[in-house]
Amino acid sequence: MLFKNANKHCLNLCLLLAFSPLSSAATNSQLNIDNPIVLQRADPWIYKDPNTGCYQFIGTSPLFDEIEIRSACRINDLKLAEAKVIWQKHTEGNMGAHIWAPELHRFDDSWYVYFAAGDVEEPWRIRMYVLANKSDDPREGDWQELGQIKTPDDSFALDATTFEHKGKRYLIWAQMNVPRTYNSALLMAEMDGPSSITGPVITLTEPTLEWEVQGYKVNEGAAVLIRHGKVFVTYSAAATDHRYAMGMLWADVESDLMDKSSWHKSPQPVFSSQPELGRFGPGHNSFTVAEDGITDLLIYHSRDYLELKGSPLSDPNRHARARPIYWDAQGFPLFFNGQGD
């Protein structure tokens, strides 16, 4: 069911990339984006304040030990902004290791940070946790721990993201299945609070395609973009070296998002390594809007060299980048237009 109409769209997408002019979105050069926008920050997430137009940036620290936020009113100034540490890992118990992929969200008049963490005694016992802050400025005030997001299966779980659609709030996350036949799939459920889910859980996508199982069997790092009558969910797959790449799901905005048959899946990655551009392993993205208030931006990390120094996790060569998103005639995003990053 996930592949309904996917092959047809893949063909259309390839034809559009090859022969059709791109949409009128501004280019990297027109936006004057100076990549990387932040050095040595994987899993980048940007929140744009609708009132001020300024940006809050959060991402994975290369030491996996703390969560920090930096703020700027221009994308290019994020790399120069002072990083304010808002939370540090525990010295014992849970939330004490592998502090990964923090996301910053604002709803119900509060800020929330969703992140993954292991235990001090069991670093690979990765679970999802939430912090909350009622201050107007997320760099100020007190961040309180709301605890773990519990799921029906108590297994390796990470990369929680949340979004609201038609009066309902949803959580999408990555989790290992009980038989451990893969590292993680993407699951979704409705939420009844900022740190809890309710009702049934559906599987949006499992790592079954050849490009998704390179090195590891992974679907992770979901991000949601609602445009042109569709709910798009991008995700990342495979090992976190040069084989890491982005996939995409989509559903009609009027469909029942908790019905598996509403979702479709691209059989091919929508954004991947391109050695001639010095781009290796792009992924774990988020979305924001450029300073012009119009152009949608893809925020992602990638490496700028192939041969890693140590392991994929120990090499800090994952830098946050930004690039404009183009749109085809059918209202689907195009993440690559032949230009460099």
Disulfide bonds with the S-S distance in Angstrom:
Cys54-Cys73 1.82
